[in-house]
Amino acid sequence: MLKDLPAPIAAYVNANARLDQGGMLAPFAPDAVVSDERRERRGQAEIADWIGSATMQTRAIFTPDSWRTEGDAVVLEGLTAGDFPGSPLRFTFRFHLADDAITALEIA
């Protein structure tokens, strides 16, 4: 785990490492938006469905190896490994935070 990550992001990454769907969802604001695979998921119900299909079904675990801030975003880079073709793959996760919650996540 990387040092000094903002608490909501650390909670998300730690929950992902345990494949804990509820723990991954908990740091998101009620009206958060996730952009992944050229699609947006809005609100906790859609984000929970996304976590179920994108993470739990494929047992995908993101292991960040670096992080930085870019403007108001916190950017993590690292490998995602799981039961999917091409695993592991390198991804960039761009988080936006407000009021100690994740308000947006963009994955590329």
Order of alpha helices (4+ residues) and beta strands (2+ residues): alpha-alpha-beta-beta-alpha-beta-beta-beta-beta
